[in-house]
Amino acid sequence: MSRSSIAVGVALLVLPAAVLAQSKGKGIRLWNLTSATISSFELSPAGKNEWGPNQTLNDKDKEVDHDERLRITGVEPGRYDAKVGYSGGKQCLARDIEIKADAVFSVSDKDLKDCNK
């Protein structure tokens, strides 16, 4: 077996892993651009009021500081409403957020509506 055929064989073995790594991407992430630390973040398909799990539990300290990013799990790309909670009990809604595969979406103070405090 020649060196070139060995190199081609090695390249063929490595190539699928590289393609798989590229296709996996970094996943969906929230970028907290609100002025406070988020203590709970739940998503529902837009207009449905069917809230999913608290995504802040995916973070090592269970909160998302201002300008911090959080990995979102168990959510398909689409349009969502978000229930955003803060320590002290304040809770707001952010409506009709577009979430794309392997992309970052943000929530800022101007997105927050219907706050309870």
Summary of the structure (lengths in Angstrom):
residues: 117
radius of gyration: 19.7
end to end distance: 73.8
largest distance: 73.8
contacts: 302
relative contact order: 0.22
helix: 25%
strand: 37%
